[in-house]
């Protein structure tokens, strides 16, 4: 599996159009051109608070591909997630893989954690006296599967980014579910937020071929899927730190 495929591109030029219906009823369309190496150009929207968001065309190739230079070479990483992170660690050996790759990783995964829990974890790390320069987040699947609105999710992304500030980088893993219609509404919110926040990078897990390893609930993975997710997490950490 080519772990970085979604960011390097496949040699063709692609275009994606995100249409968001704002709370005031104004439809905002953001046209984004994705080059062969996955670079994205576009104007950051003023807000992304829509509960009705459509993704048209091919799956979004999301997020900028060149992380901010100050984070190159960073080794301290905080990983915040839900049961998928727990599974990646238990079945995929995420902690061991991060250690073998030269990282000092703090993994905070919790079953049934929703996106509003992200800012709480980061705030606690700051209160404890240290927040890692690289914050990897894998939250939103429980929001989507439980029927929470995309505007609620967008607000929680904003809260986490406000706590993190601009001196650190956030790598947010997007959603892959059996119900990709729902997942892509949340993924599009992440995409829009990556345009709004320069230090928010999106790991496009949704574009990997791991949906074949989803179990009957359409959310969780079997052991192979979790092993691949653990390896993908390390790969995206390497990407964010310019390795």
C-alpha positions as CSV (number, residue, x, y, z in Angstrom):
1,X,0.0,0.0,0.0
2,X,1.3,3.4,-0.9
3,X,0.8,5.3,2.3
4,X,1.5,8.7,0.9
5,X,-0.4,8.3,-2.3
6,X,-3.1,10.8,-1.5
7,X,-0.6,13.6,-1.1
8,X,1.8,12.9,-4.0
9,X,-1.0,12.5,-6.6
10,X,-1.1,10.1,-9.5
11,X,0.4,12.3,-12.2
12,X,-2.9,13.8,-13.3
13,X,-4.4,17.2,-12.7
14,X,-7.6,17.1,-10.6
15,X,-10.2,19.6,-9.6
16,X,-12.6,19.5,-6.7
17,X,-15.4,21.9,-5.9
18,X,-16.7,22.2,-2.4
19,X,-20.2,23.8,-2.0
20,X,-21.1,24.9,1.5
21,X,-24.5,26.3,2.5
22,X,-23.7,28.9,5.3
23,X,-26.0,29.5,8.2
24,X,-27.2,32.8,6.7
25,X,-28.4,30.9,3.6
26,X,-25.6,32.0,1.3
27,X,-24.0,29.3,-0.9
28,X,-20.2,29.6,-0.9
29,X,-18.4,27.7,-3.6
30,X,-14.6,27.1,-3.3
31,X,-12.9,25.9,-6.4
32,X,-9.6,24.1,-5.7
33,X,-7.1,22.9,-8.2
34,X,-4.9,20.0,-7.2
35,X,-1.7,19.5,-9.0
36,X,0.2,16.3,-9.8
37,X,2.1,16.5,-6.6
38,X,-1.1,17.2,-4.6
39,X,-0.5,20.9,-4.0
40,X,-3.7,22.8,-3.3
41,X,-4.5,26.4,-4.2
42,X,-7.6,28.3,-3.2
43,X,-9.0,31.0,-1.0
44,X,-9.8,30.2,2.6
45,X,-13.5,30.6,3.4
46,X,-14.6,33.0,6.1
47,X,-16.5,30.2,7.9
48,X,-17.5,26.5,7.5
49,X,-20.5,26.2,9.7
50,X,-22.8,24.4,7.3
51,X,-25.0,21.5,8.2
52,X,-25.5,20.8,4.5
53,X,-22.3,20.3,2.6
54,X,-21.9,18.5,-0.7
55,X,-18.7,17.2,-2.2
56,X,-18.9,16.9,-6.0
57,X,-16.5,15.3,-8.4
58,X,-13.6,13.1,-7.3
59,X,-12.7,12.6,-3.7
60,X,-11.0,15.7,-2.3
61,X,-7.2,15.5,-2.3
62,X,-7.0,17.4,0.8
63,X,-4.6,19.7,2.6
64,X,-1.4,21.5,1.7
65,X,1.5,19.2,1.0
66,X,4.4,21.2,2.4
67,X,4.3,21.5,6.2
68,X,5.5,24.7,7.8
69,X,9.3,24.5,8.1
70,X,9.5,25.1,11.9
71,X,8.2,21.6,12.4
72,X,10.8,19.8,10.3
73,X,12.8,17.5,12.5
74,X,10.4,17.5,15.4
75,X,10.3,14.3,17.4
76,X,7.7,14.9,20.1
77,X,4.2,14.0,19.0
78,X,0.9,13.9,20.7
79,X,-1.7,11.6,19.2
80,X,-5.3,12.2,20.2
81,X,-8.0,9.8,19.0
82,X,-11.0,7.6,19.7
83,X,-11.4,3.8,19.5
84,X,-9.7,3.7,16.1
85,X,-6.5,5.0,17.7
86,X,-6.9,2.5,20.5
87,X,-7.2,-0.2,17.8
88,X,-4.2,1.1,15.9
89,X,-2.1,0.8,19.1
90,X,-3.4,-2.5,20.3
91,X,-3.5,-4.4,17.0
92,X,-1.1,-2.3,15.0
93,X,1.6,-1.6,17.6
94,X,1.4,2.2,17.0
95,X,3.5,3.1,20.1
96,X,6.2,0.7,19.1
97,X,6.2,1.9,15.5
98,X,6.5,5.5,16.6
99,X,9.3,4.7,18.9
100,X,11.1,2.7,16.2
101,X,10.8,5.7,13.9
102,X,12.5,7.9,16.4
103,X,9.5,9.7,18.0
104,X,8.6,10.4,21.6
105,X,4.9,9.9,21.2
106,X,2.2,10.4,23.8
107,X,-0.9,8.4,22.6
108,X,-4.2,9.4,24.1
109,X,-6.9,7.2,22.6
110,X,-10.3,6.8,24.2
111,X,-13.3,4.7,23.2
112,X,-16.4,6.7,22.2
113,X,-14.5,10.0,22.2
114,X,-16.2,12.7,20.2
115,X,-14.5,15.7,18.5
116,X,-15.2,18.0,21.4
117,X,-12.8,15.9,23.5
118,X,-9.8,17.0,21.4
119,X,-9.5,20.5,22.8
120,X,-9.9,19.0,26.3
121,X,-6.9,16.7,25.9
122,X,-4.8,19.5,24.4
123,X,-5.8,21.9,27.2
124,X,-4.8,19.4,29.8
125,X,-1.4,18.8,28.2
126,X,-0.8,22.6,28.3
127,X,-2.0,22.7,32.0
128,X,0.5,19.9,32.7
129,X,3.3,22.1,31.4
130,X,4.0,20.7,27.9
131,X,2.3,20.4,24.6
132,X,4.1,18.6,21.8
133,X,5.0,20.6,18.6
134,X,3.2,18.0,16.5
135,X,-0.4,17.2,17.4
136,X,-2.0,14.3,15.5
137,X,-5.8,14.1,15.7
138,X,-8.1,11.3,14.6
139,X,-11.6,12.4,15.7
140,X,-14.9,12.8,14.1
141,X,-16.0,9.3,13.3
142,X,-18.2,9.1,16.4
143,X,-19.7,12.5,15.5
144,X,-20.6,11.3,12.0
145,X,-22.0,7.9,13.0
146,X,-24.0,9.3,15.9
147,X,-25.7,11.9,13.7
148,X,-24.0,15.1,15.0
149,X,-24.1,18.1,12.7
150,X,-21.1,19.2,10.6
151,X,-21.4,22.7,12.2
152,X,-20.9,21.1,15.6
153,X,-17.9,19.3,14.3
154,X,-16.5,22.5,12.7
155,X,-16.9,24.3,16.0
156,X,-14.9,21.6,17.7
157,X,-12.1,21.9,15.1
158,X,-12.0,25.6,15.8
159,X,-11.8,25.1,19.5
160,X,-8.9,22.7,19.2
161,X,-7.0,25.0,16.8
162,X,-7.6,27.9,19.2
163,X,-6.0,25.9,22.0
164,X,-3.1,24.7,19.9
165,X,-2.4,28.2,18.5
166,X,-0.1,28.8,15.6
167,X,3.2,27.7,17.0
168,X,2.5,24.0,16.5
169,X,1.2,21.8,13.7
170,X,-1.9,19.8,13.7
171,X,-2.3,16.7,11.5
172,X,-5.9,15.6,11.4
173,X,-6.8,12.2,9.9
174,X,-10.0,12.3,8.0
175,X,-12.9,9.8,8.1
176,X,-13.3,6.5,6.3
177,X,-16.6,4.7,6.9
178,X,-18.9,2.4,5.0
179,X,-21.2,5.4,4.7
180,X,-18.9,7.6,2.8
181,X,-21.7,10.1,1.9
182,X,-21.8,11.0,5.6
183,X,-18.1,10.8,6.1
184,X,-17.3,13.1,3.2
185,X,-19.5,15.8,4.6
186,X,-17.2,15.8,7.7
187,X,-14.1,15.4,5.5
188,X,-15.1,18.5,3.5
189,X,-15.3,20.5,6.8
190,X,-11.7,19.4,7.5
191,X,-10.7,20.4,4.0
192,X,-12.2,23.9,4.4
193,X,-10.6,24.3,7.8
194,X,-7.2,23.4,6.4
195,X,-7.6,26.4,4.1
196,X,-8.5,28.6,7.1
197,X,-5.6,27.4,9.3
198,X,-2.2,27.4,7.8
199,X,-0.9,24.9,10.4
200,X,-3.7,22.4,10.0
201,X,-2.7,19.5,7.7
202,X,-5.1,16.7,6.6
203,X,-4.0,13.1,6.4
204,X,-6.3,11.6,3.7
205,X,-7.0,8.2,5.2
206,X,-10.3,8.2,3.3
207,X,-8.4,7.8,0.0
208,X,-6.5,4.7,1.2
209,X,-7.9,1.3,0.2
210,X,-8.6,0.2,3.8
211,X,-12.3,0.3,3.6
212,X,-12.1,-3.4,2.6
213,X,-11.0,-4.1,6.2
214,X,-14.0,-2.3,7.9
215,X,-16.1,-4.6,10.1
216,X,-19.8,-5.0,10.0
217,X,-20.5,-1.8,12.0
218,X,-18.9,0.2,9.1
219,X,-16.6,2.1,11.5
220,X,-14.1,-0.2,13.1
221,X,-11.4,-2.3,11.4
222,X,-10.2,-5.8,11.6
223,X,-6.5,-6.4,12.7
224,X,-5.1,-5.8,9.2
225,X,-6.9,-2.4,8.9
226,X,-5.5,-1.4,12.3
227,X,-2.0,-2.4,11.3
228,X,-2.3,-0.4,8.2
229,X,-3.6,2.6,10.1
230,X,-0.7,2.4,12.6
231,X,1.8,2.4,9.7
232,X,-0.1,5.3,8.0
233,X,0.1,7.3,11.2
234,X,3.8,7.0,11.3
235,X,4.0,7.8,7.6
236,X,2.0,11.0,8.1
237,X,4.2,12.0,11.1
238,X,7.2,11.6,8.9
239,X,5.6,13.7,6.3
240,X,4.7,16.5,8.7
241,X,8.2,16.6,10.1
242,X,9.9,16.6,6.7
243,X,11.4,13.1,6.9
